[in-house]
Amino acid sequence: MDKFMLRVDEISTFVGKAAAWLVVLLMLMVFTDVVRRYAFNSPSAWIGELSVMAYGTMFMLCGAYTLAQNGHVRGDFLYGSMKPRTQATLDLILYIAFFLPGITALVYAGYTYAAESWRIGEHTTQIANGPPLYPFKTIIPVAGAFVLLQGFVEIMRCIICIKSGEWPARLKDAAEIDVVEQQLAASTHVDEEARQQAIKNAKSIDEAAHHRIGQTKEINHE
């Protein structure tokens, strides 16, 4: 059971990190468009359309990764003070009542839109001879399927927590606190006591901001 959940975490993490590289492509497209517009007075309408598609693709494909890292926004004021079983019960109710119907509808509607777009060879209508839309629309059901798969794993975690009273392990990716620790550890401008105190303070702030993570047994991502 744990191996399956962690394997799905790995898949979501891989997809999310791969999609994150689209930000480099997005930056290059915007840079190229700015140069063409202001240096050569020859802007490209295609770049504007493709930039929107690249951003949308990155946003959608990172959804499952964010869910795997428990990174979506929630009301932590009350949630963080609850016991793990109460948290899991609340999560389970919300997953069944809202998550499953909503994401299932997204996958179904996205598949319908993508199939129709491929059938008619759809292109953007904002400009003449715009870029094709069907590859971009295909991302909708694909990204939804990854989020749905990760959602099933989160439901399994809720059930396990309700039974055991503890949140099961989840795959942990590098966080900002890890970078802070590395930078402080490599610093030559502070003494060892000040360095350790700074790391301790940084950890306290991070744990206070992520109360649930402090209650969850996590394993490092290798």
C-alpha beads as a LAMMPS data file, in Angstrom:
LAMMPS data file: protein, C-alpha beads

222 atoms
221 bonds

1 atom types
1 bond types

-500.0 500.0 xlo xhi
-500.0 500.0 ylo yhi
-500.0 500.0 zlo zhi

Masses

1 110.0

Atoms # bond

1 1 1 0.000 0.000 0.000
2 1 1 2.718 2.482 1.015
3 1 1 4.818 1.583 -2.015
4 1 1 1.892 2.235 -4.341
5 1 1 1.160 5.623 -2.761
6 1 1 4.805 6.668 -2.919
7 1 1 5.037 5.478 -6.522
8 1 1 2.121 7.716 -7.468
9 1 1 3.821 10.550 -5.574
10 1 1 6.903 9.953 -7.709
11 1 1 4.870 10.055 -10.920
12 1 1 3.176 13.308 -9.910
13 1 1 6.524 14.805 -8.904
14 1 1 8.162 13.784 -12.179
15 1 1 5.322 15.228 -14.269
16 1 1 5.283 18.451 -12.266
17 1 1 9.032 18.976 -12.456
18 1 1 9.078 18.197 -16.165
19 1 1 6.275 20.697 -16.773
20 1 1 8.099 23.314 -14.695
21 1 1 10.768 23.515 -17.413
22 1 1 8.152 25.163 -19.580
23 1 1 8.890 28.344 -17.666
24 1 1 12.238 28.466 -19.499
25 1 1 10.476 28.161 -22.855
26 1 1 7.974 30.789 -21.737
27 1 1 10.789 33.160 -20.800
28 1 1 12.521 32.653 -24.147
29 1 1 9.313 33.274 -26.074
30 1 1 8.561 36.474 -24.174
31 1 1 12.155 37.664 -24.593
32 1 1 12.052 36.937 -28.324
33 1 1 8.763 38.759 -28.705
34 1 1 10.066 41.832 -26.866
35 1 1 13.216 41.953 -29.016
36 1 1 11.234 41.564 -32.222
37 1 1 8.693 44.163 -31.149
38 1 1 11.020 46.918 -29.977
39 1 1 14.247 46.237 -31.866
40 1 1 12.854 45.210 -35.249
41 1 1 9.259 46.473 -35.057
42 1 1 8.121 42.991 -36.070
43 1 1 6.072 41.411 -33.267
44 1 1 4.883 37.828 -33.598
45 1 1 1.230 37.076 -32.954
46 1 1 2.034 33.367 -32.657
47 1 1 4.377 33.942 -29.710
48 1 1 1.635 35.619 -27.716
49 1 1 -0.738 32.702 -28.298
50 1 1 1.916 30.072 -27.602
51 1 1 2.964 31.851 -24.394
52 1 1 -0.561 31.541 -23.033
53 1 1 -0.644 27.853 -23.978
54 1 1 2.754 27.185 -22.383
55 1 1 1.687 28.865 -19.139
56 1 1 -1.623 27.011 -19.094
57 1 1 0.103 23.688 -19.738
58 1 1 2.607 24.268 -16.937
59 1 1 -0.144 25.329 -14.542
60 1 1 -2.316 22.281 -15.248
61 1 1 0.436 19.656 -15.224
62 1 1 1.794 20.909 -11.891
63 1 1 -1.560 20.345 -10.175
64 1 1 -0.921 16.716 -9.230
65 1 1 2.584 17.572 -8.013
66 1 1 1.213 20.308 -5.750
67 1 1 -1.385 17.891 -4.364
68 1 1 1.303 15.261 -3.760
69 1 1 3.320 17.814 -1.776
70 1 1 0.226 18.900 0.182
71 1 1 0.832 22.371 -1.198
72 1 1 -2.655 23.555 -2.093
73 1 1 -4.085 26.431 -0.072
74 1 1 -6.278 25.486 2.862
75 1 1 -7.734 27.223 5.928
76 1 1 -5.018 26.262 8.398
77 1 1 -6.364 28.366 11.273
78 1 1 -8.713 25.589 12.402
79 1 1 -7.351 22.678 10.400
80 1 1 -3.859 22.919 11.873
81 1 1 -5.158 22.582 15.432
82 1 1 -7.140 19.404 14.684
83 1 1 -5.954 15.902 15.521
84 1 1 -4.807 13.788 12.561
85 1 1 -7.970 11.635 12.638
86 1 1 -10.163 14.743 12.529
87 1 1 -8.085 16.196 9.696
88 1 1 -8.341 12.948 7.759
89 1 1 -12.102 12.713 8.295
90 1 1 -12.624 16.274 7.088
91 1 1 -10.351 15.708 4.094
92 1 1 -12.124 12.477 3.192
93 1 1 -15.538 14.156 3.231
94 1 1 -14.299 17.009 1.036
95 1 1 -12.541 14.659 -1.399
96 1 1 -15.693 12.576 -1.856
97 1 1 -18.144 15.485 -1.927
98 1 1 -16.215 17.947 -4.089
99 1 1 -12.888 16.665 -5.403
100 1 1 -14.004 13.442 -7.085
101 1 1 -17.081 14.904 -8.840
102 1 1 -15.235 18.057 -9.874
103 1 1 -12.085 16.437 -11.259
104 1 1 -14.057 13.625 -12.909
105 1 1 -16.172 16.244 -14.665
106 1 1 -12.990 18.062 -15.701
107 1 1 -11.526 14.915 -17.249
108 1 1 -14.765 14.067 -19.045
109 1 1 -15.360 17.597 -20.345
110 1 1 -11.687 17.986 -21.248
111 1 1 -11.753 14.765 -23.231
112 1 1 -14.857 15.936 -25.091
113 1 1 -13.302 19.307 -25.908
114 1 1 -10.015 17.731 -27.003
115 1 1 -11.695 15.100 -29.190
116 1 1 -13.814 17.721 -30.940
117 1 1 -10.789 19.987 -31.379
118 1 1 -8.792 17.181 -33.024
119 1 1 -11.770 16.286 -35.210
120 1 1 -12.115 19.761 -36.703
121 1 1 -8.410 20.642 -36.625
122 1 1 -9.129 23.654 -34.407
123 1 1 -6.829 26.695 -34.439
124 1 1 -6.960 29.877 -32.401
125 1 1 -9.282 32.534 -33.774
126 1 1 -7.563 35.568 -32.274
127 1 1 -5.294 35.862 -35.296
128 1 1 -5.376 34.612 -38.887
129 1 1 -3.764 31.194 -39.284
130 1 1 -3.213 30.950 -35.556
131 1 1 -1.472 28.023 -33.843
132 1 1 -3.409 24.753 -33.410
133 1 1 -5.461 24.375 -30.254
134 1 1 -5.930 20.609 -30.172
135 1 1 -2.542 19.765 -28.562
136 1 1 -3.216 22.304 -25.832
137 1 1 -6.772 21.084 -25.200
138 1 1 -5.441 17.529 -24.920
139 1 1 -3.532 18.636 -21.827
140 1 1 -6.822 19.259 -19.996
141 1 1 -7.916 15.602 -19.623
142 1 1 -4.320 14.405 -19.268
143 1 1 -3.589 16.802 -16.394
144 1 1 -6.973 16.023 -14.869
145 1 1 -6.196 12.310 -14.947
146 1 1 -2.925 12.867 -13.052
147 1 1 -4.725 14.970 -10.434
148 1 1 -7.465 12.328 -10.135
149 1 1 -4.882 9.569 -9.641
150 1 1 -3.121 11.586 -6.949
151 1 1 -6.499 12.313 -5.387
152 1 1 -7.216 8.603 -5.015
153 1 1 -3.892 8.252 -3.203
154 1 1 -4.801 11.137 -0.886
155 1 1 -8.112 9.408 -0.129
156 1 1 -6.174 6.250 0.740
157 1 1 -3.996 8.314 3.077
158 1 1 -7.112 9.679 4.770
159 1 1 -8.517 6.184 5.333
160 1 1 -5.202 4.929 6.727
161 1 1 -4.944 7.929 9.050
162 1 1 -8.501 7.426 10.319
163 1 1 -7.627 3.819 11.163
164 1 1 -4.149 4.373 12.629
165 1 1 -4.356 7.915 13.990
166 1 1 -1.238 8.953 12.080
167 1 1 -0.694 10.325 8.600
168 1 1 1.163 7.833 6.405
169 1 1 4.425 8.722 4.703
170 1 1 4.426 10.941 1.640
171 1 1 7.224 11.747 -0.750
172 1 1 9.029 14.894 0.308
173 1 1 10.584 17.163 -2.268
174 1 1 13.162 19.866 -1.654
175 1 1 11.664 22.830 0.185
176 1 1 12.823 26.371 0.826
177 1 1 13.987 25.436 4.316
178 1 1 16.406 22.908 2.788
179 1 1 17.972 25.657 0.673
180 1 1 18.246 27.928 3.712
181 1 1 20.045 25.211 5.666
182 1 1 22.477 24.585 2.807
183 1 1 23.284 28.277 2.483
184 1 1 23.809 28.697 6.209
185 1 1 25.930 25.547 6.415
186 1 1 28.226 26.859 3.660
187 1 1 28.496 30.354 5.119
188 1 1 31.949 31.436 6.325
189 1 1 30.816 34.782 7.749
190 1 1 29.156 33.485 10.928
191 1 1 30.418 31.282 13.736
192 1 1 29.080 27.791 14.377
193 1 1 26.840 28.784 17.289
194 1 1 25.151 31.566 15.320
195 1 1 24.772 29.258 12.316
196 1 1 23.058 26.535 14.332
197 1 1 20.782 29.076 16.025
198 1 1 19.789 30.544 12.627
199 1 1 19.009 27.064 11.278
200 1 1 16.959 26.293 14.401
201 1 1 14.996 29.535 14.025
202 1 1 14.369 28.855 10.339
203 1 1 13.064 25.377 11.152
204 1 1 10.749 26.753 13.836
205 1 1 9.259 29.255 11.406
206 1 1 8.819 26.564 8.748
207 1 1 7.160 24.141 11.169
208 1 1 4.789 26.835 12.416
209 1 1 3.796 27.675 8.831
210 1 1 3.305 24.005 7.919
211 1 1 1.677 22.537 10.989
212 1 1 0.340 19.485 9.246
213 1 1 3.707 18.607 7.751
214 1 1 5.063 18.428 11.260
215 1 1 2.457 15.766 11.997
216 1 1 3.204 13.741 8.914
217 1 1 5.885 11.097 8.621
218 1 1 7.771 11.936 5.472
219 1 1 10.619 10.390 3.574
220 1 1 13.206 12.198 1.546
221 1 1 12.994 12.129 -2.232
222 1 1 16.035 10.449 -3.661

Bonds

1 1 1 2
2 1 2 3
3 1 3 4
4 1 4 5
5 1 5 6
6 1 6 7
7 1 7 8
8 1 8 9
9 1 9 10
10 1 10 11
11 1 11 12
12 1 12 13
13 1 13 14
14 1 14 15
15 1 15 16
16 1 16 17
17 1 17 18
18 1 18 19
19 1 19 20
20 1 20 21
21 1 21 22
22 1 22 23
23 1 23 24
24 1 24 25
25 1 25 26
26 1 26 27
27 1 27 28
28 1 28 29
29 1 29 30
30 1 30 31
31 1 31 32
32 1 32 33
33 1 33 34
34 1 34 35
35 1 35 36
36 1 36 37
37 1 37 38
38 1 38 39
39 1 39 40
40 1 40 41
41 1 41 42
42 1 42 43
43 1 43 44
44 1 44 45
45 1 45 46
46 1 46 47
47 1 47 48
48 1 48 49
49 1 49 50
50 1 50 51
51 1 51 52
52 1 52 53
53 1 53 54
54 1 54 55
55 1 55 56
56 1 56 57
57 1 57 58
58 1 58 59
59 1 59 60
60 1 60 61
61 1 61 62
62 1 62 63
63 1 63 64
64 1 64 65
65 1 65 66
66 1 66 67
67 1 67 68
68 1 68 69
69 1 69 70
70 1 70 71
71 1 71 72
72 1 72 73
73 1 73 74
74 1 74 75
75 1 75 76
76 1 76 77
77 1 77 78
78 1 78 79
79 1 79 80
80 1 80 81
81 1 81 82
82 1 82 83
83 1 83 84
84 1 84 85
85 1 85 86
86 1 86 87
87 1 87 88
88 1 88 89
89 1 89 90
90 1 90 91
91 1 91 92
92 1 92 93
93 1 93 94
94 1 94 95
95 1 95 96
96 1 96 97
97 1 97 98
98 1 98 99
99 1 99 100
100 1 100 101
101 1 101 102
102 1 102 103
103 1 103 104
104 1 104 105
105 1 105 106
106 1 106 107
107 1 107 108
108 1 108 109
109 1 109 110
110 1 110 111
111 1 111 112
112 1 112 113
113 1 113 114
114 1 114 115
115 1 115 116
116 1 116 117
117 1 117 118
118 1 118 119
119 1 119 120
120 1 120 121
121 1 121 122
122 1 122 123
123 1 123 124
124 1 124 125
125 1 125 126
126 1 126 127
127 1 127 128
128 1 128 129
129 1 129 130
130 1 130 131
131 1 131 132
132 1 132 133
133 1 133 134
134 1 134 135
135 1 135 136
136 1 136 137
137 1 137 138
138 1 138 139
139 1 139 140
140 1 140 141
141 1 141 142
142 1 142 143
143 1 143 144
144 1 144 145
145 1 145 146
146 1 146 147
147 1 147 148
148 1 148 149
149 1 149 150
150 1 150 151
151 1 151 152
152 1 152 153
153 1 153 154
154 1 154 155
155 1 155 156
156 1 156 157
157 1 157 158
158 1 158 159
159 1 159 160
160 1 160 161
161 1 161 162
162 1 162 163
163 1 163 164
164 1 164 165
165 1 165 166
166 1 166 167
167 1 167 168
168 1 168 169
169 1 169 170
170 1 170 171
171 1 171 172
172 1 172 173
173 1 173 174
174 1 174 175
175 1 175 176
176 1 176 177
177 1 177 178
178 1 178 179
179 1 179 180
180 1 180 181
181 1 181 182
182 1 182 183
183 1 183 184
184 1 184 185
185 1 185 186
186 1 186 187
187 1 187 188
188 1 188 189
189 1 189 190
190 1 190 191
191 1 191 192
192 1 192 193
193 1 193 194
194 1 194 195
195 1 195 196
196 1 196 197
197 1 197 198
198 1 198 199
199 1 199 200
200 1 200 201
201 1 201 202
202 1 202 203
203 1 203 204
204 1 204 205
205 1 205 206
206 1 206 207
207 1 207 208
208 1 208 209
209 1 209 210
210 1 210 211
211 1 211 212
212 1 212 213
213 1 213 214
214 1 214 215
215 1 215 216
216 1 216 217
217 1 217 218
218 1 218 219
219 1 219 220
220 1 220 221
221 1 221 222
